[in-house]
Structure formats: C-alpha cells, structure tokens
Amino acid sequence: YQEAFKEDALKMFKYTIYSDIAGDRNSFSKTDPDATFMHMKYDYYNHTNVFKPGYNVQVGSSEGYIRHVYVSSDVNDLRTYIPFMEGYHMAYGSYPHATPADAGYGSFDNYKYDKEHGIQLYMKYSGMRKEAEKKTTKNQFTRAQMNP
C-alpha cells in the first residue's frame, strides 16, 4: 500500500503542476510550457494534420507600417481582440478609428468594446456568410434562411 500511495502522491503532485502551468488553457507543450497545442494546417513533410505547439500572433498595420504586435497562447481569436486593442492604446494613447477584422473576431463582447471606445465596426459576424447564400431547395430550411 505504501508504494501505491507514493505513486499516487507523485501523480497528484505532477498533475497539480500541470494544472498550474495550463491555467485556463486546455493544453500546453512540455518542451515549451507557454505554447498551446493548436491544429496546424497542412504539414508538407509528414502529411499529418496533428496538433503542434504554437502561438497566436496578432499584427496590426496601417499605411504599410506594422503598428502593434500581440502574441498569446490563446487558440481562439475571439479573446485576443480586446487585449490587442488595449496594448495598442497603451502604446499610442488612443484607439484606431476603424479595425477591419474577419469573422473569427466577431462576438458581442468585441462589438461592445468597439462601441464603447468609438471604433467603427468593420467586423463580420460568424453567420454572415451563411446568410448571404442564395436560397435553394437544399438550404431553404436552415436557420440562416428563415425570416424572423
């Protein structure tokens, strides 16, 4: 029993450390604890679409110049928009007039943030592409094609 107890205690200690390192993320790399495992695009050499440790890099540019860079371990773009904009505000003392962004950033919190700080909304929302499709016999009963 004593050996089993020691093994369980060591596992609990190891998992506590792992939990502290991961924080609010679902995963982390043992070789680079700051990186998060992300599904990368096509792997040219191995032809495997495996998860690899990576970072989410946000770059803001204006008139051909890079104005601000934000690197995070967050897999999703939804939660990177506000910290990116706050970093921009800290660097320049003001917010940009407009921020064009794709549907990966479209959320209520990000729209609300833009409205509160006087930033023009040029972000698509996640269902915009589906709503723009023409109505056909295949998609006529989907949620995007229904009139409210």
C-alpha atoms as one frame of an Amber mdcrd trajectory, in Angstrom:
protein
   0.000   0.000   0.000   2.865   2.353   0.797   4.351   2.092  -2.722   0.947
   2.658  -4.322   0.393   5.658  -2.066   3.772   7.130  -3.088   2.981   6.652
  -6.775  -0.441   8.282  -6.380   1.027  11.169  -4.395   3.665  11.788  -7.086
   0.987  11.699  -9.818  -1.167  14.150  -7.874   1.822  16.460  -7.436   2.678
  16.214 -11.165  -0.941  16.886 -12.229  -1.147  19.864  -9.881   1.934  21.340
 -11.539   0.449  20.640 -14.991  -2.813  22.285 -13.983  -0.949  25.376 -12.749
   1.050  25.610 -15.974  -2.023  25.186 -18.213  -4.091  27.769 -16.336  -7.265
  28.435 -18.343  -5.917  26.663 -21.448  -6.809  23.092 -22.379  -3.251  22.052
 -23.157   0.400  23.054 -23.155   3.654  21.751 -24.563   6.062  20.072 -22.157
   9.042  21.434 -24.114   7.587  24.971 -24.299   5.056  25.470 -21.473   3.963
  28.876 -22.815   2.821  27.333 -26.124  -0.615  25.789 -26.619  -1.309  22.781
 -28.826  -3.067  24.031 -31.939  -4.325  22.300 -35.063  -1.904  23.471 -37.717
  -2.554  23.497 -41.441  -1.043  21.052 -43.905   2.303  19.606 -42.840   4.407
  19.418 -46.009   6.922  16.843 -44.779   4.873  14.391 -42.742   1.459  14.872
 -44.383  -0.134  14.654 -40.959  -2.552  17.170 -39.553  -1.519  16.712 -35.961
  -1.675  19.202 -33.153   1.543  21.118 -32.612   2.645  23.655 -30.028   2.111
  27.165 -31.288   1.279  30.774 -30.541  -1.463  33.082 -31.747   0.190  36.149
 -33.274  -1.877  39.272 -33.986  -0.363  42.028 -36.136  -1.959  45.417 -36.719
  -0.796  47.562 -39.624  -1.679  50.958 -41.016  -0.459  52.608 -44.213   2.025
  49.793 -44.783   3.633  50.003 -41.337   3.277  47.478 -38.545   1.756  49.430
 -35.661   1.301  46.777 -32.991   2.039  43.083 -32.389   0.371  40.857 -29.792
   1.427  37.266 -29.091  -0.689  34.958 -26.938  -1.144  31.282 -26.270  -4.900
  31.514 -26.809  -6.171  29.240 -29.587  -9.229  31.356 -30.373  -9.135  34.846
 -31.923 -12.247  35.961 -30.020 -10.325  36.533 -26.804  -7.289  38.196 -28.396
  -9.034  41.273 -29.817  -9.535  43.246 -26.594  -6.008  42.630 -25.186  -4.575
  43.564 -28.595  -6.536  46.821 -28.636  -5.590  47.623 -25.033  -1.909  47.113
 -25.940  -2.369  49.443 -28.907  -3.952  52.044 -26.623  -1.074  51.766 -24.146
   1.474  52.239 -26.949  -0.188  55.156 -28.756  -2.523  56.735 -26.208  -5.574
  56.450 -28.465  -7.666  53.857 -30.228  -7.741  53.413 -34.007 -10.722  54.845
 -35.886 -11.601  51.538 -37.556 -10.411  47.949 -37.312 -11.329  45.624 -40.179
 -11.359  42.028 -38.971 -12.713  38.698 -40.167 -15.487  36.611 -38.634 -13.073
  34.973 -36.173 -13.193  38.172 -34.094 -16.941  38.744 -34.335 -18.514  38.493
 -30.884 -20.824  40.570 -28.734 -18.008  41.492 -26.331 -15.776  42.717 -29.169
 -18.625  44.724 -30.762 -19.459  46.232 -27.387 -15.793  47.109 -26.828 -15.662
  48.876 -30.202 -18.832  50.855 -29.471 -17.568  51.929 -26.028 -14.259  53.173
 -27.444 -15.573  54.856 -30.600 -14.114  52.352 -33.054 -16.068  51.842 -36.277
 -17.404  48.317 -36.715 -15.931  46.528 -39.702 -16.070  43.015 -38.271 -18.113
  40.266 -39.841 -20.181  38.123 -37.523 -19.952  34.344 -37.631 -23.217  33.702
 -39.522 -22.786  36.398 -42.146 -21.522  34.080 -44.888 -24.388  31.644 -44.374
 -26.969  34.435 -44.509 -25.511  35.739 -47.782 -26.065  32.404 -49.559 -28.890
  32.223 -52.062 -31.931  30.243 -51.037 -32.042  26.838 -52.732 -34.073  23.686
 -52.201 -31.177  22.216 -50.205 -30.769  25.062 -47.719 -34.274  26.564 -47.609
 -34.993  25.214 -44.130 -31.711  26.159 -42.476 -31.703  28.759 -39.699 -29.860
  31.331 -41.834 -32.590  31.254 -44.497 -35.515  31.670 -42.085 -37.024  35.136
 -41.711 -37.504  36.295 -38.113
